C-alpha cells in the first residue's frame, strides 16, 4: 500500500511543482544574458540542464564557458565536438559556446590557480555583457577540485568588487549523497529548503537524456546509473553567491 502511495504522490508532486515553480524562479527577464561557467564538457548536462532549460523558456540568452576541453584521457578534440552537439540538444546554439584549452587548467584532480582564472572569466562576462552568472558552489556537486575552482574564481571576483554592479551570481547547490541519488524523490526536500528551484518537465528530461547521449566518450556503465538516479537531471536548486561584496565596480 505504501509503495502504491509513493508511486502516486511522486508524479503528482512533479506535475504540481513544475507547474507552479515560477514562485521560485531566478530573478531574470526576457533577453537577459547568462554565462554558465563549467569545468568540463558534460557538466552542462549532468548538473545544470534543468536550469538551462528553464532559462531558455524565459527567453534568456545562455552562453556556456567550459574552462577545459576534458583532455584527461587524450579525448579533448572528441569531447569538444560532443559538447557542441549536446548544448544544441539542450537548446543552446553552438555559437554561444566557448571551450578553453589552457595548459594551466588541465582536466584532472587538481586545484586551478584562481586569480588568473578569475580574470579569464571576467573577460567573458564583460565581453558578453552578462546580467547573470551561474557556476558550481563550494562543494562542486561531486567534490571535484576543478568544479570548486570555478566557484572560487567567481567568488574572488565578487568579493573583490570586480564584477559589474548589475550582475547577479548564482551557484548550484551541492546536496548530500542520499539526496543526490534520490531522483524525483528529492522534490519535496528541495521545495522546502530552497529559494531558487528549477524543475525539468518530462519533455525537458527527454532532451537532457538526448544531450547526454552526445557525450558518447563518457558513457561508461556508472554514467548510466547516474542518469537514472541523479536528482540533477530533474532538479536544480541554486543560491546567490554567499559572500559580501566589499566594493563594486561600475560598468
BALOZA-287524 format. One line per field, with one value per atom (N, C-alpha, C): residue number from 1; atom name; x, y, z. Coordinates in pm, whole numbers. Each point is the difference from the previous one (the first is absolute). Layout:
# BALOZA-287524
i	[NUM | ...]
at	[CA | ...]
xx	[X | ...]
yy	[Y | ...]
zz	[Z | ...]
END
This chain:
# BALOZA-287524
i	[1 | 1 | 1 | 2 | 2 | 2 | 3 | 3 | 3 | 4 | 4 | 4 | 5 | 5 | 5 | 6 | 6 | 6 | 7 | 7 | 7 | 8 | 8 | 8 | 9 | 9 | 9 | 10 | 10 | 10 | 11 | 11 | 11 | 12 | 12 | 12 | 13 | 13 | 13 | 14 | 14 | 14 | 15 | 15 | 15 | 16 | 16 | 16 | 17 | 17 | 17 | 18 | 18 | 18 | 19 | 19 | 19 | 20 | 20 | 20 | 21 | 21 | 21 | 22 | 22 | 22 | 23 | 23 | 23 | 24 | 24 | 24 | 25 | 25 | 25 | 26 | 26 | 26 | 27 | 27 | 27 | 28 | 28 | 28 | 29 | 29 | 29 | 30 | 30 | 30 | 31 | 31 | 31 | 32 | 32 | 32 | 33 | 33 | 33 | 34 | 34 | 34 | 35 | 35 | 35 | 36 | 36 | 36 | 37 | 37 | 37 | 38 | 38 | 38 | 39 | 39 | 39 | 40 | 40 | 40 | 41 | 41 | 41 | 42 | 42 | 42 | 43 | 43 | 43 | 44 | 44 | 44 | 45 | 45 | 45 | 46 | 46 | 46 | 47 | 47 | 47 | 48 | 48 | 48 | 49 | 49 | 49 | 50 | 50 | 50 | 51 | 51 | 51 | 52 | 52 | 52 | 53 | 53 | 53 | 54 | 54 | 54 | 55 | 55 | 55 | 56 | 56 | 56 | 57 | 57 | 57 | 58 | 58 | 58 | 59 | 59 | 59 | 60 | 60 | 60 | 61 | 61 | 61 | 62 | 62 | 62 | 63 | 63 | 63 | 64 | 64 | 64 | 65 | 65 | 65 | 66 | 66 | 66 | 67 | 67 | 67 | 68 | 68 | 68 | 69 | 69 | 69 | 70 | 70 | 70 | 71 | 71 | 71 | 72 | 72 | 72 | 73 | 73 | 73 | 74 | 74 | 74 | 75 | 75 | 75 | 76 | 76 | 76 | 77 | 77 | 77 | 78 | 78 | 78 | 79 | 79 | 79 | 80 | 80 | 80 | 81 | 81 | 81 | 82 | 82 | 82 | 83 | 83 | 83 | 84 | 84 | 84 | 85 | 85 | 85 | 86 | 86 | 86 | 87 | 87 | 87 | 88 | 88 | 88 | 89 | 89 | 89 | 90 | 90 | 90 | 91 | 91 | 91 | 92 | 92 | 92 | 93 | 93 | 93 | 94 | 94 | 94 | 95 | 95 | 95 | 96 | 96 | 96 | 97 | 97 | 97 | 98 | 98 | 98 | 99 | 99 | 99 | 100 | 100 | 100 | 101 | 101 | 101 | 102 | 102 | 102 | 103 | 103 | 103 | 104 | 104 | 104 | 105 | 105 | 105 | 106 | 106 | 106 | 107 | 107 | 107 | 108 | 108 | 108 | 109 | 109 | 109 | 110 | 110 | 110 | 111 | 111 | 111 | 112 | 112 | 112 | 113 | 113 | 113 | 114 | 114 | 114 | 115 | 115 | 115 | 116 | 116 | 116 | 117 | 117 | 117 | 118 | 118 | 118 | 119 | 119 | 119 | 120 | 120 | 120 | 121 | 121 | 121 | 122 | 122 | 122 | 123 | 123 | 123 | 124 | 124 | 124 | 125 | 125 | 125 | 126 | 126 | 126 | 127 | 127 | 127 | 128 | 128 | 128 | 129 | 129 | 129 | 130 | 130 | 130 | 131 | 131 | 131 | 132 | 132 | 132 | 133 | 133 | 133 | 134 | 134 | 134 | 135 | 135 | 135 | 136 | 136 | 136 | 137 | 137 | 137 | 138 | 138 | 138 | 139 | 139 | 139 | 140 | 140 | 140 | 141 | 141 | 141 | 142 | 142 | 142 | 143 | 143 | 143 | 144 | 144 | 144 | 145 | 145 | 145 | 146 | 146 | 146 | 147 | 147 | 147 | 148 | 148 | 148 | 149 | 149 | 149 | 150 | 150 | 150 | 151 | 151 | 151 | 152 | 152 | 152 | 153 | 153 | 153 | 154 | 154 | 154 | 155 | 155 | 155 | 156 | 156 | 156 | 157 | 157 | 157 | 158 | 158 | 158 | 159 | 159 | 159 | 160 | 160 | 160 | 161 | 161 | 161 | 162 | 162 | 162 | 163 | 163 | 163 | 164 | 164 | 164 | 165 | 165 | 165 | 166 | 166 | 166 | 167 | 167 | 167 | 168 | 168 | 168 | 169 | 169 | 169 | 170 | 170 | 170 | 171 | 171 | 171 | 172 | 172 | 172 | 173 | 173 | 173 | 174 | 174 | 174 | 175 | 175 | 175 | 176 | 176 | 176 | 177 | 177 | 177 | 178 | 178 | 178 | 179 | 179 | 179 | 180 | 180 | 180 | 181 | 181 | 181 | 182 | 182 | 182 | 183 | 183 | 183 | 184 | 184 | 184 | 185 | 185 | 185 | 186 | 186 | 186 | 187 | 187 | 187 | 188 | 188 | 188 | 189 | 189 | 189 | 190 | 190 | 190 | 191 | 191 | 191 | 192 | 192 | 192 | 193 | 193 | 193 | 194 | 194 | 194 | 195 | 195 | 195 | 196 | 196 | 196 | 197 | 197 | 197 | 198 | 198 | 198 | 199 | 199 | 199 | 200 | 200 | 200 | 201 | 201 | 201 | 202 | 202 | 202 | 203 | 203 | 203 | 204 | 204 | 204 | 205 | 205 | 205 | 206 | 206 | 206 | 207 | 207 | 207 | 208 | 208 | 208 | 209 | 209 | 209 | 210 | 210 | 210 | 211 | 211 | 211 | 212 | 212 | 212 | 213 | 213 | 213 | 214 | 214 | 214 | 215 | 215 | 215 | 216 | 216 | 216 | 217 | 217 | 217 | 218 | 218 | 218 | 219 | 219 | 219 | 220 | 220 | 220 | 221 | 221 | 221 | 222 | 222 | 222 | 223 | 223 | 223 | 224 | 224 | 224 | 225 | 225 | 225 | 226 | 226 | 226 | 227 | 227 | 227 | 228 | 228 | 228 | 229 | 229 | 229 | 230 | 230 | 230 | 231 | 231 | 231 | 232 | 232 | 232 | 233 | 233 | 233 | 234 | 234 | 234 | 235 | 235 | 235 | 236 | 236 | 236 | 237 | 237 | 237 | 238 | 238 | 238 | 239 | 239 | 239 | 240 | 240 | 240 | 241 | 241 | 241 | 242 | 242 | 242 | 243 | 243 | 243 | 244 | 244 | 244 | 245 | 245 | 245 | 246 | 246 | 246 | 247 | 247 | 247 | 248 | 248 | 248 | 249 | 249 | 249 | 250 | 250 | 250 | 251 | 251 | 251]
at	[N | CA | C | N | CA | C | N | CA | C | N | CA | C | N | CA | C | N | CA | C | N | CA | C | N | CA | C | N | CA | C | N | CA | C | N | CA | C | N | CA | C | N | CA | C | N | CA | C | N | CA | C | N | CA | C | N | CA | C | N | CA | C | N | CA | C | N | CA | C | N | CA | C | N | CA | C | N | CA | C | N | CA | C | N | CA | C | N | CA | C | N | CA | C | N | CA | C | N | CA | C | N | CA | C | N | CA | C | N | CA | C | N | CA | C | N | CA | C | N | CA | C | N | CA | C | N | CA | C | N | CA | C | N | CA | C | N | CA | C | N | CA | C | N | CA | C | N | CA | C | N | CA | C | N | CA | C | N | CA | C | N | CA | C | N | CA | C | N | CA | C | N | CA | C | N | CA | C | N | CA | C | N | CA | C | N | CA | C | N | CA | C | N | CA | C | N | CA | C | N | CA | C | N | CA | C | N | CA | C | N | CA | C | N | CA | C | N | CA | C | N | CA | C | N | CA | C | N | CA | C | N | CA | C | N | CA | C | N | CA | C | N | CA | C | N | CA | C | N | CA | C | N | CA | C | N | CA | C | N | CA | C | N | CA | C | N | CA | C | N | CA | C | N | CA | C | N | CA | C | N | CA | C | N | CA | C | N | CA | C | N | CA | C | N | CA | C | N | CA | C | N | CA | C | N | CA | C | N | CA | C | N | CA | C | N | CA | C | N | CA | C | N | CA | C | N | CA | C | N | CA | C | N | CA | C | N | CA | C | N | CA | C | N | CA | C | N | CA | C | N | CA | C | N | CA | C | N | CA | C | N | CA | C | N | CA | C | N | CA | C | N | CA | C | N | CA | C | N | CA | C | N | CA | C | N | CA | C | N | CA | C | N | CA | C | N | CA | C | N | CA | C | N | CA | C | N | CA | C | N | CA | C | N | CA | C | N | CA | C | N | CA | C | N | CA | C | N | CA | C | N | CA | C | N | CA | C | N | CA | C | N | CA | C | N | CA | C | N | CA | C | N | CA | C | N | CA | C | N | CA | C | N | CA | C | N | CA | C | N | CA | C | N | CA | C | N | CA | C | N | CA | C | N | CA | C | N | CA | C | N | CA | C | N | CA | C | N | CA | C | N | CA | C | N | CA | C | N | CA | C | N | CA | C | N | CA | C | N | CA | C | N | CA | C | N | CA | C | N | CA | C | N | CA | C | N | CA | C | N | CA | C | N | CA | C | N | CA | C | N | CA | C | N | CA | C | N | CA | C | N | CA | C | N | CA | C | N | CA | C | N | CA | C | N | CA | C | N | CA | C | N | CA | C | N | CA | C | N | CA | C | N | CA | C | N | CA | C | N | CA | C | N | CA | C | N | CA | C | N | CA | C | N | CA | C | N | CA | C | N | CA | C | N | CA | C | N | CA | C | N | CA | C | N | CA | C | N | CA | C | N | CA | C | N | CA | C | N | CA | C | N | CA | C | N | CA | C | N | CA | C | N | CA | C | N | CA | C | N | CA | C | N | CA | C | N | CA | C | N | CA | C | N | CA | C | N | CA | C | N | CA | C | N | CA | C | N | CA | C | N | CA | C | N | CA | C | N | CA | C | N | CA | C | N | CA | C | N | CA | C | N | CA | C | N | CA | C | N | CA | C | N | CA | C | N | CA | C | N | CA | C | N | CA | C | N | CA | C | N | CA | C | N | CA | C | N | CA | C | N | CA | C | N | CA | C | N | CA | C | N | CA | C | N | CA | C | N | CA | C | N | CA | C | N | CA | C | N | CA | C | N | CA | C | N | CA | C | N | CA | C | N | CA | C | N | CA | C | N | CA | C | N | CA | C | N | CA | C | N | CA | C | N | CA | C | N | CA | C | N | CA | C | N | CA | C | N | CA | C | N | CA | C | N | CA | C | N | CA | C | N | CA | C | N | CA | C | N | CA | C | N | CA | C | N | CA | C | N | CA | C | N | CA | C | N | CA | C]
xx	[83 | -83 | 87 | 105 | 91 | 66 | 40 | 64 | -94 | -127 | -98 | -18 | -1 | -13 | 117 | 121 | 120 | 0 | -40 | -5 | -96 | -104 | -98 | 45 | 57 | 29 | 117 | 99 | 117 | -35 | -69 | -35 | -96 | -89 | -91 | 79 | 94 | 84 | 83 | 52 | 78 | -84 | -121 | -86 | -34 | -37 | -40 | 116 | 116 | 114 | 52 | -4 | 43 | -93 | -129 | -97 | 8 | 35 | -4 | 139 | 104 | 135 | 37 | -86 | 33 | 27 | -57 | 23 | 144 | 71 | 138 | 99 | -43 | 88 | 110 | 109 | 104 | -56 | 48 | -50 | 60 | -56 | 49 | -116 | 36 | -99 | 36 | -97 | 23 | 117 | 85 | 118 | 114 | -11 | 117 | 105 | 124 | 111 | 69 | 14 | 54 | 124 | 106 | 119 | 3 | -3 | 16 | 146 | 66 | 141 | 10 | 52 | 17 | 147 | 35 | 140 | 32 | -94 | 26 | -121 | 24 | -112 | -76 | -126 | -104 | -51 | 72 | -52 | -135 | -14 | -123 | -121 | 18 | -111 | -17 | 109 | -8 | -47 | 22 | -29 | -97 | 18 | -70 | -118 | -31 | -99 | -138 | -55 | -131 | 0 | 110 | 10 | 11 | 80 | 11 | -137 | -72 | -131 | -98 | 4 | -92 | 32 | 127 | 38 | -34 | 16 | -36 | -149 | -82 | -144 | -35 | 89 | -19 | 65 | 43 | 63 | 130 | 73 | 133 | 102 | 92 | 108 | 110 | 25 | 95 | 130 | 109 | 134 | 71 | 77 | 67 | 150 | 73 | 146 | 52 | 66 | 63 | 149 | 46 | 138 | 100 | -36 | 88 | -76 | 76 | -61 | -15 | 32 | -16 | 102 | 126 | 103 | 77 | -55 | 72 | 42 | -82 | 31 | 39 | 41 | 38 | -116 | -119 | -121 | -52 | 87 | -45 | -71 | 54 | -61 | -138 | -12 | -129 | -100 | 45 | -93 | -46 | 83 | -46 | -118 | 14 | -110 | -125 | 20 | -114 | -72 | 76 | -62 | -80 | 56 | -73 | -132 | -1 | -125 | -97 | 53 | -86 | -72 | 71 | -67 | -112 | 16 | -108 | -122 | 22 | -113 | -72 | 73 | -62 | -69 | 32 | -64 | 90 | 130 | 96 | 76 | 7 | 73 | 149 | 66 | 144 | 81 | -58 | 68 | 19 | -82 | 8 | 86 | 78 | 85 | 147 | 74 | 145 | 67 | 97 | 73 | 147 | 55 | 140 | 87 | 127 | 95 | 137 | 12 | 125 | 74 | 131 | 79 | -10 | -25 | -12 | -125 | -97 | -128 | -33 | 77 | -23 | -121 | -60 | -106 | 67 | -28 | 62 | -31 | 49 | -29 | 94 | -1 | 90 | -80 | 48 | -58 | 63 | -82 | 49 | 39 | 96 | 43 | -115 | -38 | -127 | 7 | 103 | 1 | 1 | 85 | 4 | -130 | -54 | -127 | -111 | 0 | -104 | 7 | 120 | 14 | -52 | 23 | -52 | -153 | -60 | -146 | -54 | 66 | -45 | 3 | 101 | 9 | -126 | -44 | -118 | -128 | -6 | -117 | -18 | 110 | -6 | -22 | 60 | -17 | -145 | -63 | -139 | -99 | 47 | -86 | -113 | 40 | -95 | -77 | -122 | -79 | 9 | 44 | -9 | 118 | 57 | 104 | -36 | 23 | -33 | 119 | 31 | 104 | -26 | 98 | -10 | 8 | -41 | 23 | 131 | 28 | 128 | 18 | -108 | 10 | 24 | -23 | 26 | -86 | -114 | -94 | 62 | 114 | 66 | 130 | 32 | 127 | 119 | -23 | 110 | 71 | 134 | 71 | -13 | -15 | -22 | -132 | -104 | -130 | 12 | 65 | 13 | 82 | 98 | 79 | -84 | -99 | -92 | -72 | -46 | -65 | 95 | 121 | 94 | 38 | 6 | 33 | -110 | -126 | -109 | -12 | 26 | 0 | 106 | 116 | 109 | -44 | -60 | -48 | -105 | -90 | -112 | 48 | 81 | 39 | 98 | 69 | 91 | -64 | -129 | -72 | 39 | 41 | 45 | -111 | -116 | -112 | -83 | -65 | -94 | -108 | -47 | -92 | -135 | -41 | -132 | 6 | 114 | 12 | -28 | -91 | -34 | 76 | 49 | 74 | -75 | -28 | -68 | 85 | -11 | 76 | -95 | 34 | -81 | 29 | -104 | 14 | 48 | 103 | 43 | -86 | -50 | -85 | 67 | -57 | 54 | -6 | 79 | 4 | -136 | -73 | -133 | -94 | -1 | -86 | 46 | 130 | 55 | -52 | -12 | -41 | -142 | -84 | -139 | -96 | 56 | -80 | -118 | -120 | -117 | -43 | 50 | -35 | 54 | 93 | 55 | -84 | -111 | -84 | -48 | -53 | -57 | 107 | 113 | 106 | 49 | 12 | 46 | -100 | -127 | -106 | 7 | 20 | -2 | 132 | 109 | 131 | 62 | -60 | 68 | -76 | 77 | -58 | -22 | 96 | -7 | 0 | -106 | -25 | -35 | 70 | -31 | -28 | -114 | -44 | -21 | 52 | -18 | -141 | -56 | -123 | 37 | -98 | 33 | 69 | -43 | 65 | 142 | 20 | 135 | 90 | -51 | 79 | 41 | -90 | 35 | 110 | -7 | 105 | 133 | -4 | 122 | 62 | -83 | 52 | 59 | -66 | 50 | 134 | 12 | 127 | 112 | -32 | 103 | 47 | -87 | 41 | 104 | 5 | 103 | 139 | 7 | 129 | 39 | 11 | 20 | 129 | 104 | 127 | -6 | -103 | -12 | -106 | -63 | -111 | 49 | 73 | 36 | -116 | 7 | -117 | -54 | 90 | -49 | -68 | 28 | -71 | -146 | -29 | -139 | -74 | 68 | -60 | -24 | 97 | -15 | -122 | -15 | -112 | -133 | 1 | -123 | -42 | 98 | -32 | 32 | 74 | 41 | -116 | -12 | -102 | 34 | 127 | 40 | -52 | -55 | -67 | -136 | -59 | -136 | -7 | 95 | -11 | 131 | -7 | 111 | -46 | 74 | -23 | 123 | -23 | 110 | -6 | 115 | 11 | 79 | -29 | 87 | 137 | 102 | 135 | 9 | 49 | -23 | 104 | 53 | 98 | -32 | 37 | -26 | 93 | -53 | 82 | 56 | 132 | 62 | -10 | 23 | -20 | -34 | -53 | -48 | 62 | 1 | 55 | -113 | -30 | -107 | 50 | -98 | 36 | 46]
yy	[-120 | 120 | 126 | -4 | 114 | 23 | -107 | 12 | 64 | -38 | 59 | 148 | 36 | 141 | 81 | -53 | 70 | 10 | -109 | -1 | 105 | 31 | 101 | 141 | 18 | 134 | 65 | -79 | 59 | 65 | -68 | 68 | 116 | -11 | 111 | 120 | -25 | 108 | 62 | -84 | 50 | 94 | -40 | 82 | 132 | -7 | 121 | 97 | -49 | 89 | 56 | -80 | 52 | 112 | -21 | 99 | 131 | -9 | 119 | 44 | -42 | 34 | 145 | 74 | 140 | 81 | -42 | 70 | -14 | -100 | -26 | 22 | 68 | 23 | 98 | -7 | 101 | 134 | 110 | 133 | 47 | -48 | 35 | 50 | 67 | 51 | -44 | 11 | -34 | 81 | -68 | 59 | 29 | -40 | 1 | -94 | 23 | -80 | -69 | -132 | -82 | -73 | 5 | -81 | -116 | -121 | -120 | -44 | -3 | -38 | -144 | -88 | -141 | -37 | -113 | -43 | -88 | -88 | -101 | -18 | -46 | -47 | -111 | 6 | -84 | 55 | 99 | 63 | 66 | 60 | 73 | -92 | -124 | -96 | -74 | -42 | -81 | 79 | 133 | 78 | 116 | 76 | 128 | -2 | -114 | -4 | 53 | -32 | 57 | 153 | 59 | 146 | 54 | -64 | 42 | -2 | -108 | -12 | 105 | 25 | 99 | 140 | 36 | 133 | 21 | -103 | 12 | 29 | -62 | 25 | 142 | 63 | 139 | 96 | -53 | 79 | 67 | -68 | 46 | -52 | 85 | -41 | -66 | -127 | -77 | -18 | 32 | -23 | -97 | -91 | -102 | 12 | 8 | 4 | -124 | -87 | -119 | 28 | -6 | 39 | -100 | -125 | -100 | -72 | -70 | -79 | -146 | -34 | -137 | -95 | 44 | -77 | -95 | -35 | -86 | -132 | -55 | -129 | 16 | 122 | 24 | 10 | 28 | 4 | 142 | 100 | 138 | 39 | -39 | 36 | -63 | -125 | -70 | 65 | 34 | 55 | 141 | 74 | 130 | -19 | -94 | -26 | -48 | -86 | -52 | 112 | 91 | 111 | 89 | 27 | 81 | -63 | -132 | -69 | -3 | -19 | -11 | 130 | 113 | 126 | 30 | -41 | 21 | -85 | -120 | -82 | 65 | 74 | 71 | 128 | 48 | 120 | 122 | -18 | 111 | -7 | 110 | 1 | -19 | -73 | -24 | 128 | 105 | 130 | 61 | -43 | 54 | -87 | -88 | -91 | 35 | 12 | 20 | -109 | -68 | -107 | 39 | 16 | 37 | -126 | 19 | -112 | 53 | 46 | 54 | -105 | -5 | -94 | 26 | 125 | 35 | -58 | -41 | -48 | -136 | -103 | -134 | -66 | -91 | -85 | -104 | 7 | -96 | 34 | -80 | 13 | 101 | 123 | 105 | 129 | 85 | 132 | 93 | 84 | 96 | 129 | 72 | 129 | 100 | 65 | 73 | 139 | 77 | 140 | 14 | -77 | 5 | -51 | -108 | -54 | 102 | 73 | 101 | 109 | 37 | 102 | -51 | -129 | -59 | 4 | -40 | 1 | 141 | 96 | 139 | 51 | -38 | 42 | -42 | -123 | -49 | 63 | 23 | 68 | 139 | 72 | 136 | -2 | -95 | -11 | -28 | -87 | -39 | 101 | 81 | 98 | -71 | -87 | -88 | 71 | -46 | 37 | -104 | -120 | -115 | -93 | -54 | -102 | -116 | -122 | -121 | -95 | -61 | -102 | -95 | -83 | -91 | 78 | -63 | 57 | -53 | 30 | -36 | -150 | -77 | -146 | -65 | 75 | -50 | -117 | -23 | -110 | -135 | -30 | -129 | 13 | 122 | 23 | 11 | 2 | 7 | 135 | 0 | 126 | 97 | -50 | 91 | 73 | -70 | 64 | 109 | -35 | 93 | 123 | -18 | 113 | 100 | -47 | 90 | 89 | -59 | 78 | 103 | -43 | 91 | 116 | -25 | 108 | 107 | -42 | 97 | 64 | -76 | 54 | 109 | -24 | 98 | 131 | -10 | 119 | 73 | -76 | 58 | 72 | -66 | 58 | 115 | 7 | 112 | 110 | -11 | 107 | 20 | -106 | 11 | -28 | -39 | -27 | 126 | 11 | 111 | -1 | 117 | 11 | -66 | -12 | -56 | -149 | -64 | -142 | -83 | -96 | -90 | -132 | -55 | -126 | -105 | -114 | -110 | -126 | -84 | -125 | -117 | -111 | -121 | -73 | -32 | -55 | -145 | -27 | -137 | -57 | -121 | -64 | -128 | -61 | -124 | -111 | -102 | -112 | -68 | -6 | -62 | 80 | 132 | 84 | 3 | -2 | 6 | -113 | -118 | -117 | -47 | 95 | -33 | 42 | 50 | 34 | 91 | -33 | 83 | -2 | -95 | -3 | 123 | 71 | 120 | 124 | -14 | 116 | 70 | -78 | 60 | 66 | -67 | 69 | 127 | -5 | 117 | 114 | -33 | 100 | 77 | -70 | 63 | 66 | -40 | 49 | 104 | 27 | 80 | 127 | 104 | 127 | 2 | -53 | -1 | -144 | -38 | -139 | -11 | -86 | -29 | -149 | -32 | -139 | -31 | -114 | -44 | -53 | 28 | -66 | -136 | -87 | -126 | 23 | 101 | 27 | 53 | 79 | 45 | -119 | -95 | -117 | -79 | -11 | -69 | 73 | 133 | 79 | -17 | -9 | -18 | -136 | -104 | -133 | 0 | 69 | 7 | 72 | 107 | 74 | -87 | -77 | -84 | -107 | -47 | -100 | 54 | 132 | 60 | -12 | -16 | -16 | -148 | -55 | -145 | -49 | 81 | -44 | -15 | 57 | -3 | -99 | -70 | -87 | -139 | 0 | -126 | -42 | -119 | -58 | 86 | 61 | 74 | 131 | 50 | 120 | -32 | -120 | -40 | -4 | -48 | 0 | 143 | 87 | 140 | 61 | -22 | 57 | -56 | -122 | -62 | 53 | 31 | 29 | 142 | 77 | 132 | 98 | 74 | 104 | 118 | 14 | 114 | -11 | -112 | -11 | 68 | 2 | 51 | 128 | 21 | 105 | 76 | 131 | 88 | 96 | 10 | 103 | 89 | 130 | 95 | 100 | 58 | 104 | 116 | 120 | 113 | -25 | 47 | -22 | 56 | -80 | 29 | 86 | 99 | 87 | 146 | 86 | 143 | 63 | 89 | 74 | 123 | 6 | 108 | 135 | 2 | 120 | -42 | 90 | -39 | 86 | -56 | 69 | 18 | 122 | 26 | -25 | -27 | -19 | 132]
zz	[0 | 0 | 0 | 83 | 7 | -135 | -66 | -132 | -102 | 6 | -92 | 28 | 128 | 38 | -53 | 20 | -47 | -152 | -66 | -146 | -53 | 77 | -43 | 36 | 119 | 49 | -72 | -44 | -64 | -134 | -93 | -126 | 21 | 98 | 29 | 51 | 91 | 52 | -111 | -89 | -113 | -84 | -33 | -84 | 70 | 127 | 73 | 12 | 44 | 21 | -132 | -105 | -130 | -45 | 14 | -46 | 78 | 128 | 86 | 46 | -72 | 44 | -26 | -69 | -30 | 126 | 112 | 126 | 48 | -53 | 44 | -114 | -107 | -114 | 34 | -74 | 11 | -47 | 59 | -37 | -132 | -109 | -133 | -85 | -108 | -94 | -141 | -88 | -140 | -55 | -76 | -64 | 96 | 127 | 86 | -57 | 40 | -50 | 117 | -11 | 109 | -47 | 82 | -26 | 99 | -52 | 81 | -8 | 115 | 7 | 48 | -86 | 35 | -10 | 57 | -1 | -119 | -38 | -103 | -92 | -122 | -81 | 73 | -1 | 64 | 131 | 61 | 122 | -25 | -119 | -31 | 2 | -42 | -6 | 132 | 60 | 121 | 121 | 0 | 119 | -23 | -107 | -14 | -97 | -57 | -108 | 39 | 119 | 34 | 1 | 45 | 0 | -141 | -83 | -140 | -68 | 17 | -64 | 52 | 129 | 58 | -49 | -6 | -45 | -147 | -80 | -141 | -17 | 85 | -6 | 41 | 78 | 40 | -100 | -115 | -107 | 44 | 87 | 41 | -101 | -40 | -89 | 82 | -23 | 80 | -77 | 67 | -51 | 94 | -55 | 81 | -20 | 111 | -1 | 71 | -76 | 57 | 19 | 123 | 30 | -58 | -11 | -62 | -111 | -83 | -107 | 39 | 127 | 45 | -60 | -2 | -70 | 91 | 115 | 94 | -62 | -86 | -64 | -147 | -36 | -138 | -96 | 53 | -83 | -20 | 20 | -4 | -128 | -114 | -129 | -14 | 41 | -6 | 94 | 119 | 99 | -37 | -70 | -52 | -94 | -93 | -94 | 74 | 98 | 77 | 73 | 58 | 73 | -95 | -117 | -98 | -40 | -16 | -36 | 118 | 120 | 119 | 31 | -9 | 34 | -98 | -125 | -96 | 34 | 52 | 44 | 118 | 81 | 113 | -44 | -120 | -51 | -8 | 27 | -4 | -132 | -72 | -125 | 25 | -88 | 16 | -14 | -60 | -8 | 139 | 96 | 136 | 91 | -59 | 77 | -21 | 110 | -4 | 81 | -61 | 67 | 3 | 120 | 16 | 6 | -29 | 3 | 40 | 126 | 50 | 82 | -13 | 77 | 150 | 37 | 142 | 64 | -83 | 53 | -59 | 39 | -54 | 64 | -73 | 55 | 89 | 128 | 92 | 143 | 89 | 142 | 65 | -53 | 48 | 18 | 91 | 15 | -102 | -59 | -98 | 70 | -59 | 53 | -19 | 109 | 3 | -61 | 31 | -42 | -152 | -66 | -146 | -60 | 57 | -48 | 14 | 111 | 20 | -106 | -42 | -104 | -134 | -27 | -124 | 0 | 111 | 10 | -11 | 65 | -6 | -144 | -75 | -142 | -75 | 20 | -72 | 54 | 130 | 57 | -61 | -11 | -55 | -151 | -67 | -145 | -37 | 77 | -27 | 56 | 97 | 68 | 75 | 92 | 68 | 111 | 23 | 117 | 109 | -37 | 89 | -26 | 108 | -11 | 91 | -47 | 76 | -6 | 113 | 3 | 117 | 33 | 114 | 131 | 109 | 133 | 56 | 126 | 61 | 16 | -13 | 7 | -134 | -108 | -134 | -43 | 67 | -24 | 31 | -61 | 21 | 78 | 43 | 68 | -92 | -131 | -97 | 15 | 16 | 20 | -117 | -123 | -114 | 14 | 42 | 23 | 106 | 110 | 112 | -40 | -87 | -48 | -77 | -75 | -70 | 100 | 109 | 105 | 59 | 35 | 65 | -91 | -131 | -93 | -2 | -7 | 4 | 137 | 104 | 135 | 14 | -57 | 4 | -66 | -117 | -70 | 81 | 59 | 73 | 125 | 81 | 129 | -16 | -113 | -26 | -83 | -23 | -67 | -145 | -67 | -138 | -101 | 47 | -89 | -23 | -116 | -20 | 107 | 38 | 113 | -26 | -126 | -29 | -32 | 22 | -31 | 125 | -14 | 110 | -19 | 111 | -4 | 81 | -63 | 67 | -11 | 103 | 2 | 18 | -65 | 7 | 130 | 72 | 136 | -1 | 80 | 27 | 111 | -19 | 101 | 49 | 101 | 54 | -104 | 21 | -95 | -12 | 112 | -4 | -88 | 18 | -82 | -146 | -19 | -136 | -87 | 59 | -78 | 34 | 37 | 30 | -111 | -112 | -117 | 38 | -45 | 27 | 146 | 77 | 142 | 74 | -62 | 65 | -28 | -70 | -29 | 127 | 94 | 121 | 86 | 31 | 74 | -70 | -132 | -74 | 10 | -6 | 10 | 132 | 108 | 132 | 39 | -64 | 44 | -92 | -113 | -102 | -34 | -32 | -43 | -151 | -74 | -146 | -48 | -69 | -35 | -149 | -71 | -140 | -15 | -58 | -14 | -147 | -43 | -139 | -21 | -115 | -43 | -60 | -25 | -69 | -134 | -75 | -129 | 21 | 107 | 34 | 29 | 78 | 37 | -124 | -97 | -124 | -75 | -1 | -65 | 71 | 133 | 79 | -28 | -4 | -33 | -141 | -92 | -137 | -5 | 78 | 5 | 56 | 104 | 61 | -96 | -87 | -98 | -98 | -14 | -87 | 62 | 131 | 67 | -1 | -118 | -14 | 65 | -4 | 57 | 152 | 61 | 146 | 49 | -91 | 38 | 44 | 111 | 65 | 89 | 55 | 68 | 115 | 79 | 116 | -39 | -122 | -45 | -30 | -45 | -20 | 133 | 104 | 134 | 47 | -28 | 38 | -68 | -128 | -73 | 48 | 50 | 48 | 137 | 86 | 139 | 46 | -76 | 47 | 3 | 109 | 7 | -90 | -41 | -84 | -143 | -37 | -129 | 5 | 117 | 17 | 82 | 90 | 99 | 12 | -8 | 36 | 108 | 107 | 100 | 5 | -1 | -8 | 114 | 29 | 102 | -58 | 52 | -34 | 61 | -67 | 51 | 142 | 95 | 141 | 69 | -69 | 64 | -29 | 94 | -12 | -103 | -77 | -96 | 70 | 12 | 77 | -70 | -128 | -78 | -141 | -77 | -132 | -108 | -118 | -117 | -100 | -35 | -96 | -141 | -87 | -142 | -59]
END
